[in-house]
Amino acid sequence: MKRLLALSAASLAMVSASAEHAPPPPVKPIPAPSATASSPAKPPASKHLRKSVSPGAARVAAANRAATQQPQAQGFVNAVQVYPFSEGMIYQVYTAPGAVTDLALQSGENLVAVAAGDTVRWVIGDTTSGSGTDKRTHILVKPSASGLATNLVITTDRRSYHLQLTATSRTAMAALSWTYPADQLIALRQKEAQVAATAPIAASLSVDSLHFNYTVTGDSPAWRPLRAFDDGRQTFVEFPASIAVGEAPPLFVIGATGEAELVNYRMRGRFYVVDRIFDRAELRLGTGKQQVVRIDRVAEVAAPKGKRS
């Protein structure tokens, strides 16, 4: 019995010693808490925070872009940009800090008011030149820094001007002015008032030299031309008799790049006489919804031999 107890004690001692020198059991890592469990999910973005442009604002922006007249190379007379005036158009003006840009109005035109969207960072004043019927009003504008933009409205006893002012770092327009097609036509019609409607449009005009290869398209106002033709040197636009009592539309020649430019012409009875041949031209009249009639010269088809065209 004592021997068995001794063996048991020895066995326990060996087991105890083994347990002291045995490596500790591996420790299992505790899994990290799930992100979805520890933090609340982000709420979806509100529909009200999304930026959007209303259809009305988009239409206004498109109309403003279409109505804005940019400076044209052929429009400069020395350093002065000359725009043909049309009611409702916006005229682009480029300015720069430290430079004054001169906006010259029509001679004899009286200034009523000047209003700008930004009167804090823009210096705007007015002065006059000349005297009597040659007295002319000048609006002077200058930005305080580059990168600025605002609009300017000038009202006179004759018309309203709408301008877009943009400040660049160095480049500024020295001056700009306008031509007035409507006024020029009124003066032309007054000058030609004594010419009878039946007067010949050209003294040396030969019927055999006329070319009628022109099409008239577009709107149908009362003044829409009946036809257009040329004699190889001049172009003639024939209007109905009602042109004598109504308002006459200005004539613009359309260049190869699509730009419209006012062309010199004179009125003979109910004919416009243009001292050149053009491929495309437009007659424009009205404010707001403008009436436009287009005149295009088309290629002539050669007549067969032995037959007249």
C-alpha positions in Angstrom: 0.0 0.0 0.0 2.8 2.4 0.8 4.5 1.5 -2.5 1.4 2.4 -4.4 1.1 5.7 -2.6 4.7 6.4 -3.3 4.2 5.7 -7.0 1.2 7.9 -7.1 3.0 10.7 -5.5 5.9 10.3 -7.9 3.5 10.3 -10.8 1.8 13.5 -9.6 5.1 15.2 -9.2 6.1 14.3 -12.8 2.7 15.5 -14.2 3.2 18.7 -12.2 6.7 19.3 -13.5 5.5 18.6 -17.1 2.7 21.2 -16.6 5.2 23.9 -15.4 7.5 23.5 -18.5 4.7 23.0 -21.1 4.1 26.0 -23.5 0.9 28.0 -22.9 -2.0 27.2 -25.1 -2.4 29.4 -28.2 -4.5 32.5 -27.7 -7.3 33.0 -30.3 -7.6 36.6 -31.5 -10.8 38.4 -30.7 -12.5 39.4 -33.9 -12.9 43.2 -34.4 -16.4 44.4 -34.1 -18.2 44.9 -37.5 -18.2 48.4 -38.9 -21.8 48.1 -39.5 -22.4 47.1 -36.0 -20.2 49.7 -34.3 -21.1 52.8 -36.4 -24.4 53.8 -37.9 -24.8 53.8 -41.7 -24.5 57.2 -43.4 -27.9 58.5 -44.6 -28.3 58.9 -48.3 -27.6 62.4 -49.7 -30.7 64.6 -49.7 -32.3 65.3 -53.1 -32.6 68.9 -52.1 -28.7 69.2 -51.9 -28.2 68.3 -55.5 -27.5 71.2 -57.8 -29.7 71.8 -60.8 -30.4 74.5 -63.3 -34.0 75.3 -64.0 -35.2 75.3 -67.6 -36.1 78.9 -67.4 -32.5 79.9 -66.3 -31.1 77.8 -69.1 -33.3 79.5 -71.7 -32.2 83.0 -70.4 -28.5 82.0 -70.6 -28.9 80.7 -74.1 -30.8 83.9 -75.2 -28.1 86.1 -73.7 -25.3 84.2 -75.5 -27.1 84.4 -78.8 -27.7 88.2 -78.4 -24.1 89.0 -77.4 -22.1 90.8 -80.1 -18.3 90.1 -79.8 -15.7 92.5 -81.2 -14.9 91.7 -84.9 -11.7 92.4 -86.7 -13.5 94.1 -89.6 -15.4 96.2 -87.1 -12.4 98.2 -85.9 -11.7 101.7 -87.2 -8.2 102.2 -86.0 -8.6 101.3 -82.3 -12.4 102.0 -82.1 -14.7 99.0 -82.4 -17.8 100.0 -84.3 -21.0 97.9 -83.7 -24.1 98.2 -85.8 -26.8 99.1 -83.3 -29.8 96.8 -82.9 -32.4 97.0 -80.2 -32.1 94.2 -77.6 -28.5 93.2 -78.5 -25.8 92.9 -75.8 -22.4 94.4 -76.7 -19.3 92.9 -75.2 -16.7 95.3 -73.8 -13.2 94.2 -72.7 -11.5 96.4 -70.1 -8.4 96.3 -67.9 -7.3 97.9 -64.6 -5.5 101.2 -65.1 -7.1 101.8 -68.5 -10.2 103.8 -69.3 -12.6 102.5 -72.1 -14.6 105.1 -73.9 -18.2 104.3 -75.0 -19.2 107.0 -77.5 -22.9 107.6 -78.1 -24.5 109.1 -81.2 -24.0 112.8 -81.9 -26.9 114.9 -80.5 -28.0 112.0 -78.3 -28.8 113.1 -74.8 -27.9 110.9 -71.8 -30.8 110.0 -69.4 -29.3 107.5 -67.0 -26.4 104.9 -66.5 -26.8 101.8 -64.3 -24.3 99.1 -63.6 -24.6 95.8 -61.7 -21.4 96.4 -59.7 -20.7 100.1 -58.8 -18.2 99.3 -56.0 -15.4 97.7 -58.1 -16.0 99.6 -61.3 -15.4 103.3 -61.9 -18.1 104.7 -64.3 -18.5 108.3 -65.4 -19.6 110.4 -68.3 -18.4 113.5 -70.2 -19.1 115.2 -73.5 -17.2 116.4 -76.6 -18.1 118.8 -79.3 -20.9 121.4 -79.3 -24.2 122.2 -80.9 -25.4 119.4 -83.2 -22.0 117.7 -83.0 -22.1 117.4 -79.2 -21.5 113.8 -78.2 -21.8 112.0 -74.9 -19.1 109.6 -73.7 -19.4 106.9 -71.0 -16.1 106.1 -69.3 -15.5 102.8 -67.6 -12.6 101.3 -65.7 -12.4 98.2 -63.4 -10.5 98.1 -60.1 -9.1 94.6 -60.7 -8.9 91.9 -63.4 -11.3 89.0 -63.4 -14.4 91.2 -62.8 -17.6 91.1 -64.8 -20.8 93.1 -64.7 -23.4 94.6 -67.0 -24.1 98.2 -67.9 -27.3 99.8 -69.1 -27.3 103.2 -70.8 -30.6 105.0 -71.5 -30.8 108.1 -73.7 -33.6 110.2 -75.3 -33.3 107.9 -78.4 -32.6 104.3 -77.3 -31.2 101.9 -74.6 -27.8 100.2 -74.8 -27.1 96.9 -73.0 -23.4 96.1 -72.5 -21.4 93.2 -70.8 -18.2 94.5 -69.2 -15.3 92.0 -68.7 -12.1 92.9 -66.9 -8.9 91.3 -68.3 -5.4 91.6 -66.8 -3.9 93.7 -69.6 -6.1 94.0 -72.7 -8.6 96.8 -72.9 -10.6 98.2 -75.8 -9.7 101.9 -76.2 -13.1 102.9 -77.4 -16.3 101.7 -79.1 -19.2 103.4 -80.9 -22.2 102.4 -83.0 -23.6 102.8 -86.4 -27.4 103.2 -86.7 -28.8 101.4 -89.7 -32.4 102.5 -89.0 -31.4 106.2 -88.8 -29.3 105.8 -92.0 -32.3 104.3 -93.8 -34.6 107.1 -92.7 -32.1 109.7 -93.9 -31.7 107.8 -97.2 -35.5 107.6 -97.7 -35.8 111.3 -97.0 -33.1 112.0 -99.5 -34.8 109.8 -102.1 -38.3 111.0 -101.3 -38.5 113.1 -104.5 -37.6 110.1 -106.7 -40.8 108.7 -108.2 -41.6 105.0 -107.7 -41.5 104.6 -111.5 -38.1 106.1 -112.0 -35.6 103.8 -113.6 -33.4 102.0 -111.1 -30.3 102.4 -113.3 -30.0 104.6 -116.4 -27.8 102.1 -118.3 -29.5 98.9 -117.2 -29.8 96.3 -120.0 -32.4 93.6 -119.8 -30.1 91.1 -121.6 -27.4 91.5 -118.9 -29.7 90.7 -115.9 -29.3 87.6 -113.8 -32.4 86.4 -111.7 -30.7 83.4 -110.0 -31.7 84.5 -106.5 -34.0 82.9 -104.0 -36.0 84.8 -101.3 -36.8 82.7 -98.2 -37.6 83.3 -94.5 -40.4 85.3 -92.9 -43.3 86.9 -94.8 -43.6 90.5 -93.6 -45.4 93.1 -95.7 -42.1 94.4 -97.0 -40.8 91.0 -98.2 -38.9 91.5 -101.5 -40.6 90.3 -104.7 -37.3 89.2 -106.2 -33.5 90.1 -106.5 -31.3 90.2 -109.6 -28.0 91.7 -110.8 -26.4 93.0 -113.9 -23.0 91.6 -113.2 -21.9 94.7 -111.4 -24.8 95.7 -109.1 -27.5 93.8 -107.2 -31.1 95.0 -107.1 -33.7 94.0 -104.5 -37.2 94.7 -105.6 -39.8 95.4 -102.9 -43.6 95.7 -103.1 -45.2 99.1 -103.4 -46.1 99.0 -99.7 -42.4 99.7 -98.9 -43.1 103.4 -99.6 -45.4 103.7 -96.5 -43.8 101.2 -94.2 -40.6 100.8 -92.3 -37.7 99.7 -94.5 -35.4 96.9 -93.3 -31.6 97.2 -93.1 -29.7 94.9 -95.5 -26.8 92.8 -94.2 -24.4 90.8 -96.3 -23.4 87.4 -94.8 -19.7 86.7 -95.1 -18.0 83.3 -95.6 -17.7 82.8 -91.9 -21.4 83.5 -91.3 -20.8 87.0 -89.8 -23.3 89.7 -90.8 -22.1 93.1 -91.9 -24.1 96.2 -93.0 -23.6 96.9 -96.7 -23.7 100.2 -98.5 -26.8 100.6 -100.7 -29.3 103.2 -101.8 -33.0 103.3 -102.4 -34.3 104.0 -105.9 -38.1 104.0 -105.7 -39.0 100.5 -104.4 -35.5 99.0 -105.2 -32.4 98.7 -103.1 -29.4 99.2 -105.3 -26.2 97.5 -104.0 -22.9 98.4 -105.7 -21.6 94.8 -105.5 -22.6 91.2 -106.1 -23.2 89.0 -103.0 -23.9 85.3 -102.4 -26.0 85.7 -99.2 -27.7 88.6 -97.5 -30.4 89.1 -94.9 -33.0 91.8 -94.4 -33.8 92.2 -90.6 -36.4 94.4 -88.9 -38.1 94.5 -85.5 -37.3 94.2 -81.8 -37.9 91.1 -79.7 -38.9 88.6 -82.3 -37.0 89.9 -85.3 -38.4 89.4 -88.9 -35.7 88.0 -91.1 -35.8 87.5 -94.9 -32.8 85.8 -96.6 -31.6 86.3 -100.2 -29.3 83.7 -101.7 -27.6 83.7 -105.0 -27.7 80.2 -106.6 -25.6 78.8 -109.4 -27.0 79.4 -112.9 -27.6 76.5 -115.2 -26.0 77.0 -118.6 -28.6 77.1 -121.4 -28.2 74.5 -124.2 -26.6 75.8 -127.4 -29.0 77.6 -129.7 -31.5 78.4 -126.9 -31.8 81.4 -124.7 -31.8 80.9 -120.9 
